[in-house]
Amino acid sequence: MMTTEYTKPRCVGCEGELAVLKSEIIAEKLQSLSGWSVDESGKKIHRTFNFNGFGKTMAFVNAVAWIAHQQGHHPDMEVSFNRCTVNYTTHAVDGITENDFICAKEVSDLLS
């Protein structure tokens, strides 16, 4: 019996030749990620998620942490009682890379 395995895009290691995306590419990719935007510096993408209460917020934070662990790419998060802002940047190259978009998509998919 033949099995087909679905594979999601995976982050690549930051130690190699990871390219910072140009602003035009970032703007294009953001069109497919509802609610995400680029910050003023042009070096990170972010989105704020709102929840009904602390428990749901923390469940989301833990799910984002699991994605980060699986991908080996970790966001900066700002967490409060009913809100979490997720910030992605690739610190190794001081800018936005494909890794940031791979993880942002997975985080968005948590709530779809």
LINVENTA-V257767 format. One record per residue. PHI is phi in whole degrees, -180 to 180 (* if undefined). PSI is psi in whole degrees, -180 to 180 (none if undefined). D_CENTER is the distance of its C-alpha to the mean C-alpha in Angstrom with 2 decimals. Layout:
# LINVENTA-V257767
phi | psi | d_center
PHI | PSI | D_CENTER
PHI | PSI | D_CENTER
This chain:
# LINVENTA-V257767
phi | psi | d_center
* | 136 | 36.08
-95 | 134 | 33.11
-115 | 144 | 29.59
-110 | 126 | 26.55
-102 | 126 | 23.28
-80 | 128 | 20.10
-121 | 131 | 17.48
-87 | 158 | 13.81
-59 | 144 | 12.43
-118 | 147 | 11.92
-68 | 148 | 10.63
-102 | 154 | 13.77
-58 | 143 | 15.30
-82 | -5 | 15.05
-80 | -20 | 18.82
-88 | -150 | 19.83
-91 | 76 | 19.91
-95 | 124 | 16.34
-93 | 137 | 16.71
-72 | 134 | 15.26
-77 | 144 | 14.76
-74 | 154 | 17.52
-57 | -34 | 17.16
-66 | -40 | 18.60
-69 | -41 | 16.06
-60 | -47 | 13.15
-61 | -40 | 15.19
-64 | -46 | 15.85
-67 | -34 | 12.34
-65 | -24 | 11.51
-62 | -27 | 14.53
-96 | 3 | 13.05
-120 | 93 | 10.10
-60 | 130 | 12.24
88 | -12 | 11.88
-89 | 147 | 9.29
-147 | 166 | 11.29
-96 | 145 | 11.93
-78 | 175 | 13.83
-61 | -32 | 17.49
-76 | -18 | 17.25
76 | 14 | 15.18
-113 | 0 | 13.22
-153 | 154 | 9.88
-110 | 150 | 7.87
-151 | 158 | 7.88
-153 | 141 | 8.92
-103 | 130 | 11.62
-111 | 134 | 12.42
-111 | 143 | 16.16
-136 | 164 | 18.10
-94 | 81 | 21.80
105 | 163 | 22.41
-65 | -41 | 21.28
-60 | -44 | 21.29
-69 | -37 | 18.76
-61 | -47 | 16.48
-68 | -34 | 16.88
-62 | -41 | 16.44
-63 | -47 | 12.97
-58 | -43 | 12.24
-66 | -37 | 13.82
-67 | -41 | 11.90
-64 | -40 | 8.49
-61 | -39 | 10.69
-65 | -44 | 11.94
-59 | -46 | 8.84
-59 | -43 | 8.44
-63 | -46 | 12.16
-66 | -39 | 12.34
-87 | -20 | 10.11
71 | 28 | 11.50
-140 | 120 | 8.47
-115 | 131 | 8.15
-85 | 165 | 6.67
-95 | 134 | 9.60
-126 | 141 | 10.45
-113 | 116 | 13.53
-118 | 134 | 15.29
-135 | -172 | 18.55
-52 | -50 | 20.84
-130 | 27 | 19.31
-152 | 148 | 16.09
-143 | 125 | 12.70
-102 | 126 | 10.72
-106 | 127 | 7.15
-119 | 126 | 7.06
-116 | 134 | 5.38
-152 | 160 | 8.46
-106 | 100 | 10.43
-59 | -35 | 13.36
-62 | -27 | 15.66
-120 | 5 | 16.08
55 | 50 | 15.48
-177 | -172 | 13.32
-95 | 131 | 10.53
-127 | 177 | 10.59
-58 | -34 | 9.90
-55 | -41 | 7.81
-64 | -39 | 5.07
-73 | -35 | 5.72
-59 | -48 | 6.35
-72 | -39 | 3.47
-61 | -40 | 2.56
-63 | -44 | 6.15
-63 | -40 | 6.75
-65 | -44 | 5.87
-61 | -38 | 7.97
-66 | -20 | 10.38
-59 | -31 | 11.23
-107 | 7 | 13.25
-95 | none | 14.76
